């Protein structure tokens, strides 16, 4: 008896690479295998601009694979009773999940509206909402009126911030557009003056390094954010220095490609601050120290030629 089942899906030709990525991610959750060994791609007759994906999977994993593909928006051909059942179950679960999400959002919106009217948030309400910016605002306003409440909020903040950062790190890995959205939210953390005043250095550092990593992944598109963070007075020195190092490391081997960015950086990056205040307070290994000095000297010379 055959121990595998073939899962069929008809997709648009322009979605081929995207769908391959989805299939690859899904099968990696269940077994170690090369996608090319289990996925066959063909062109169905009489259906222009469409491709037929045929994925052969072990029967033991079939239901979960079908569900995962359905969750990801892949339309599965219901050519087998077991496949039809799995797809229907996945769609049912998705509908329930969406309904739960809608209910949760409505509950949160109602709670926020109610709280706005009465003007106060309890610790329990803040813990439920998990809105770090709201928590920071409330903690700041309570600092003199209710020191104990402010202290409790500050105790909750690290976990809430960590969840927010981890969420953006996960979302940002999906695409360039997703990375841009995540960077915007992560920069809000790494540049938050109140978090800096509250000494949440760990959260600021983690958010900042996440931004740097996204910029290194998409240097041509996101390198401007490295210039911005290199020169930001709102974040911590470590992020200033590490952003500058990442920026210089990208541009130094292809100066022509990054000619415009180099001009912008030359005009705006404060090399004096990087060379004195920031570098003195940031631990760097010998290679990083060498790269920092090389980068600072490079921009000092460039500034003379402007």
Backbone torsions as a table, in degrees:
resi	resn	phi	psi	omega
1	UNK	NA	136.8	-179.3
2	UNK	-67.7	131.7	-176.6
3	UNK	-97.8	9.1	179.0
4	UNK	-124.1	164.6	176.7
5	UNK	-135.6	144.3	-178.8
6	UNK	-99.7	123.6	179.3
7	UNK	-101.1	123.0	-177.4
8	UNK	-105.7	143.9	176.9
9	UNK	-148.6	133.1	176.6
10	UNK	-102.8	123.8	-176.0
11	UNK	-128.6	164.0	175.1
12	UNK	-73.0	144.1	-176.6
13	UNK	-59.1	-36.7	-178.1
14	UNK	-70.3	-13.4	179.3
15	UNK	-96.9	11.1	-173.6
16	UNK	-57.8	-53.6	-175.7
17	UNK	-66.3	-40.4	178.5
18	UNK	-60.9	-44.2	-178.5
19	UNK	-69.4	-36.4	175.2
20	UNK	-57.9	-42.8	179.2
21	UNK	-61.9	-40.5	178.4
22	UNK	-63.9	-47.4	179.8
23	UNK	-60.0	-43.2	-178.9
24	UNK	-61.2	-47.1	-179.3
25	UNK	-63.1	-37.8	-178.1
26	UNK	-69.2	-47.1	-176.5
27	UNK	-68.5	-28.5	179.6
28	UNK	-66.2	-20.1	178.4
29	UNK	-73.5	-21.6	-171.1
30	UNK	-115.2	-28.5	176.9
31	UNK	-160.7	158.7	178.0
32	UNK	-86.8	111.8	-179.2
33	UNK	-160.2	156.3	177.6
34	UNK	-83.5	128.6	-178.0
35	UNK	-56.9	-37.7	-177.3
36	UNK	-64.0	-21.3	-179.0
37	UNK	-81.8	-22.7	-175.1
38	UNK	-116.7	-9.5	-178.4
39	UNK	-114.3	124.7	175.0
40	UNK	-113.5	138.3	-178.4
41	UNK	-121.6	127.8	179.5
42	UNK	-135.0	174.6	178.4
43	UNK	-110.7	111.5	-179.3
44	UNK	-66.5	142.1	179.0
45	UNK	-66.0	143.8	173.3
46	UNK	65.5	13.1	175.5
47	UNK	-126.7	91.8	-177.5
48	UNK	-68.1	150.6	176.6
49	UNK	59.5	26.3	177.8
50	UNK	-125.5	153.7	176.2
51	UNK	-126.0	149.4	177.2
52	UNK	-107.1	116.3	175.8
53	UNK	-95.1	127.2	177.2
54	UNK	-121.7	109.2	-177.1
55	UNK	-108.0	119.9	179.4
56	UNK	-97.2	120.0	-176.0
57	UNK	-129.9	155.2	175.3
58	UNK	-62.2	142.4	-179.4
59	UNK	-59.3	-30.7	-178.6
60	UNK	-64.7	-26.4	-179.2
61	UNK	-104.1	-6.9	-168.6
62	UNK	-56.4	-48.2	-175.5
63	UNK	-60.8	-46.4	-178.8
64	UNK	-67.4	-37.9	178.0
65	UNK	-63.3	-45.5	179.2
66	UNK	-60.3	-43.3	180.0
67	UNK	-63.4	-45.0	-179.1
68	UNK	-62.7	-42.1	178.3
69	UNK	-64.1	-39.5	178.5
70	UNK	-65.6	-41.1	177.3
71	UNK	-58.4	-35.0	-177.5
72	UNK	-82.4	0.8	176.2
73	UNK	92.0	9.5	178.2
74	UNK	-82.1	126.7	-179.9
75	UNK	-82.9	115.9	-178.4
76	UNK	-94.3	136.1	176.1
77	UNK	-73.8	124.7	-177.0
78	UNK	-88.4	67.5	-175.8
79	UNK	-95.8	7.2	-178.4
80	UNK	-146.8	140.0	-178.3
81	UNK	-54.9	-40.8	-178.6
82	UNK	-68.3	-36.1	177.8
83	UNK	-68.1	-44.0	178.9
84	UNK	-58.4	-43.2	179.9
85	UNK	-62.6	-44.9	-178.6
86	UNK	-64.2	-42.2	179.1
87	UNK	-64.0	-44.3	-180.0
88	UNK	-63.1	-40.2	177.9
89	UNK	-62.9	-43.4	-179.8
90	UNK	-63.0	-43.8	179.3
91	UNK	-63.8	-38.8	178.2
92	UNK	-63.2	-43.9	179.6
93	UNK	-64.9	-38.7	178.0
94	UNK	-63.3	-42.9	179.3
95	UNK	-62.1	-41.9	178.4
96	UNK	-64.9	-40.4	179.8
97	UNK	-64.4	-43.3	178.8
98	UNK	-63.7	-40.8	178.8
99	UNK	-63.2	-41.3	178.8
100	UNK	-64.7	-40.2	179.1
101	UNK	-63.5	-44.1	178.8
102	UNK	-61.0	-43.4	179.1
103	UNK	-62.8	-41.5	-179.8
104	UNK	-64.1	-43.6	179.8
105	UNK	-62.7	-42.8	178.6
106	UNK	-62.0	-40.8	-179.9
107	UNK	-64.6	-43.3	179.9
108	UNK	-65.8	-42.5	179.0
109	UNK	-63.1	-42.4	179.2
110	UNK	-63.2	-40.6	179.8
111	UNK	-65.0	-43.8	179.7
112	UNK	-63.2	-42.2	178.9
113	UNK	-62.9	-42.1	179.6
114	UNK	-63.8	-43.3	-177.8
115	UNK	-68.5	-35.7	178.3
116	UNK	-63.1	-37.0	-178.9
117	UNK	-68.2	-41.5	-178.3
118	UNK	-89.8	-12.8	171.2
119	UNK	78.2	11.0	-179.8
120	UNK	-137.4	151.2	177.3
121	UNK	-126.3	129.1	175.0
122	UNK	-80.9	164.7	177.2
123	UNK	-59.6	-40.9	-179.0
124	UNK	-63.6	-40.9	179.8
125	UNK	-66.7	-40.8	178.1
126	UNK	-65.6	-39.5	179.0
127	UNK	-64.2	-34.7	179.4
128	UNK	-71.5	-44.1	-176.5
129	UNK	-69.8	-32.4	179.4
130	UNK	52.2	41.9	178.1
131	UNK	-102.9	101.4	-172.1
132	UNK	-63.5	-34.8	-179.8
133	UNK	-67.4	-40.0	176.4
134	UNK	-63.7	-42.5	180.0
135	UNK	-62.4	-40.5	178.7
136	UNK	-63.3	-44.8	-179.9
137	UNK	-61.7	-45.0	-178.9
138	UNK	-66.5	-43.8	179.6
139	UNK	-60.7	-39.5	-179.8
140	UNK	-65.9	-41.7	-179.8
141	UNK	-71.0	-25.1	-177.7
142	UNK	-90.5	-6.9	-171.5
143	UNK	-53.1	-36.7	-177.7
144	UNK	-102.6	-29.7	-176.7
145	UNK	-82.8	-36.2	-176.5
146	UNK	-146.0	84.4	-174.2
147	UNK	-62.7	-37.7	-178.2
148	UNK	-65.5	-41.3	178.7
149	UNK	-65.6	-41.5	178.0
150	UNK	-60.7	-40.8	179.8
151	UNK	-63.6	-42.9	-179.4
152	UNK	-65.0	-38.1	178.0
153	UNK	-64.2	-42.4	179.6
154	UNK	-63.9	-30.2	177.4
155	UNK	-70.4	-30.7	179.4
156	UNK	-80.2	-27.5	-170.7
157	UNK	-58.6	-44.2	-177.1
158	UNK	-55.9	-42.9	-180.0
159	UNK	-67.3	-42.0	179.8
160	UNK	-65.2	-42.4	178.0
161	UNK	-63.4	-42.6	-179.5
162	UNK	-61.9	-41.9	178.1
163	UNK	-62.8	-42.1	-179.9
164	UNK	-64.0	-41.6	-179.7
165	UNK	-67.5	-46.8	-179.9
166	UNK	-60.5	-38.5	179.0
167	UNK	-61.7	-45.0	-178.8
168	UNK	-70.4	-33.7	176.6
169	UNK	-62.9	-43.0	179.7
170	UNK	-67.3	-46.7	-178.4
171	UNK	-65.6	-38.7	-174.6
172	UNK	-68.0	-18.5	-178.5
173	UNK	-77.9	-7.7	-172.6
174	UNK	-76.6	-34.0	-177.6
175	UNK	-169.0	171.7	176.8
176	UNK	-61.7	-45.0	179.5
177	UNK	-60.7	-41.5	178.6
178	UNK	-65.7	-38.5	178.7
179	UNK	-62.1	-41.1	178.8
180	UNK	-61.7	-43.8	179.1
181	UNK	-63.8	-42.2	-179.2
182	UNK	-67.3	-39.1	179.1
183	UNK	-59.3	-42.1	179.8
184	UNK	-58.2	-41.7	-178.5
185	UNK	-76.5	-34.5	179.3
186	UNK	-72.1	-36.5	177.2
187	UNK	-63.7	-34.4	177.8
188	UNK	-60.2	-30.7	177.8
189	UNK	-80.5	-50.2	-173.9
190	UNK	-69.4	-16.7	179.4
191	UNK	-107.2	7.5	-175.1
192	UNK	-76.3	117.4	-176.1
193	UNK	-65.0	-35.3	-178.8
194	UNK	-69.4	-40.8	176.0
195	UNK	-60.9	-37.4	177.5
196	UNK	-64.6	-42.5	179.3
197	UNK	-67.6	-34.1	178.1
198	UNK	-78.0	-2.1	178.8
199	UNK	65.9	37.1	174.2
200	UNK	-88.2	59.1	-175.1
201	UNK	-63.7	-37.1	-179.0
202	UNK	-60.6	-43.7	179.7
203	UNK	-68.3	-41.8	178.5
204	UNK	-61.8	-43.1	-179.7
205	UNK	-64.0	-46.4	-177.5
206	UNK	-63.2	-43.7	178.9
207	UNK	-64.9	-41.9	-179.5
208	UNK	-63.8	-43.9	179.4
209	UNK	-66.7	-32.5	176.5
210	UNK	-64.1	-41.7	177.2
211	UNK	-61.7	-46.0	-179.7
212	UNK	-58.6	-42.8	-179.4
213	UNK	-64.7	-39.8	177.0
214	UNK	-63.9	-41.0	-179.8
215	UNK	-65.0	-36.6	178.4
216	UNK	-69.9	-28.7	179.4
217	UNK	-74.6	-34.7	179.0
218	UNK	-125.3	65.5	-171.0
219	UNK	-60.4	-44.0	-175.9
220	UNK	-64.9	-32.5	-176.6
221	UNK	-89.4	-30.6	-170.0
222	UNK	-117.9	6.3	-174.1
223	UNK	-62.8	-24.4	178.2
224	UNK	-60.3	-30.8	178.7
225	UNK	-68.1	-29.1	176.9
226	UNK	-69.5	-38.2	176.3
227	UNK	-62.3	-45.3	-179.0
228	UNK	-59.2	-49.1	-177.7
229	UNK	-70.5	-30.2	177.6
230	UNK	-59.9	-31.1	-172.5
231	UNK	-108.8	4.9	-175.3
232	UNK	-75.7	130.1	176.7
233	UNK	-89.5	-6.0	-176.3
234	UNK	-89.7	-21.2	-178.8
235	UNK	-94.6	-169.8	-178.3
236	UNK	-95.0	155.9	-177.6
237	UNK	-54.4	-35.9	-179.2
238	UNK	-58.3	-41.6	-179.5
239	UNK	-71.5	-36.0	174.2
240	UNK	-56.7	-51.9	-174.9
241	UNK	-68.3	-46.2	-177.8
242	UNK	-65.9	-34.1	177.0
243	UNK	-66.3	-42.9	179.0
244	UNK	-63.4	-43.2	178.9
245	UNK	-61.0	-43.3	179.4
246	UNK	-64.5	-41.8	179.9
247	UNK	-63.1	-50.6	-177.3
248	UNK	-66.0	-35.8	179.8
249	UNK	-64.0	-31.5	178.4
250	UNK	-74.5	-45.8	-170.2
251	UNK	-83.1	-22.8	-169.6
252	UNK	-65.3	-26.1	-178.2
253	UNK	-95.2	-2.1	-179.9
254	UNK	-150.9	67.5	-173.3
255	UNK	-63.1	-36.1	-178.9
256	UNK	-66.6	-40.9	-178.6
257	UNK	-61.6	-34.9	-176.1
258	UNK	-109.7	32.5	-176.5
259	UNK	-57.4	-46.4	-178.6
260	UNK	-64.3	-45.7	-178.9
261	UNK	-62.8	-34.7	178.7
262	UNK	-65.7	-40.5	178.1
263	UNK	-62.8	-45.0	179.1
264	UNK	-61.2	-46.5	-178.6
265	UNK	-64.2	-39.2	-179.8
266	UNK	-60.9	-37.3	-178.0
267	UNK	-78.5	-27.2	-169.4
268	UNK	-114.0	-30.1	-175.4
269	UNK	-72.6	131.4	-179.4
270	UNK	-86.7	88.8	-177.7
271	UNK	-66.9	-28.3	179.2
272	UNK	-64.8	-43.9	178.5
273	UNK	-64.5	-42.2	179.0
274	UNK	-62.7	-35.4	-175.2
275	UNK	-80.6	-19.7	-175.3
276	UNK	-118.3	-82.4	-173.3
277	UNK	-59.0	-51.1	-173.3
278	UNK	-69.5	-49.4	-176.0
279	UNK	-64.8	-28.5	-179.7
280	UNK	-70.2	-25.7	-175.7
281	UNK	-104.3	4.0	-177.4
282	UNK	-118.6	130.3	178.4
283	UNK	-79.0	124.3	179.3
284	UNK	-128.6	146.3	174.9
285	UNK	-80.0	168.1	-176.3
286	UNK	-54.1	-40.1	-179.7
287	UNK	-65.9	-39.9	179.3
288	UNK	-67.3	-39.8	178.1
289	UNK	-61.6	-42.2	179.4
290	UNK	-63.8	-44.3	-179.9
291	UNK	-65.2	-38.5	179.4
292	UNK	-62.3	-48.4	-179.6
293	UNK	-64.7	-38.9	178.1
294	UNK	-62.5	-43.3	179.9
295	UNK	-66.8	-42.2	179.4
296	UNK	-62.2	-45.0	179.3
297	UNK	-63.9	-38.1	179.2
298	UNK	-59.3	-46.9	-176.5
299	UNK	-76.7	-27.8	173.7
300	UNK	-62.6	-43.6	179.2
301	UNK	-68.0	-39.4	179.1
302	UNK	-63.4	-36.7	-178.5
303	UNK	-64.9	-33.5	179.6
304	UNK	-66.8	-25.9	-176.7
305	UNK	-90.3	-5.3	-179.3
306	UNK	-78.4	NA	NA
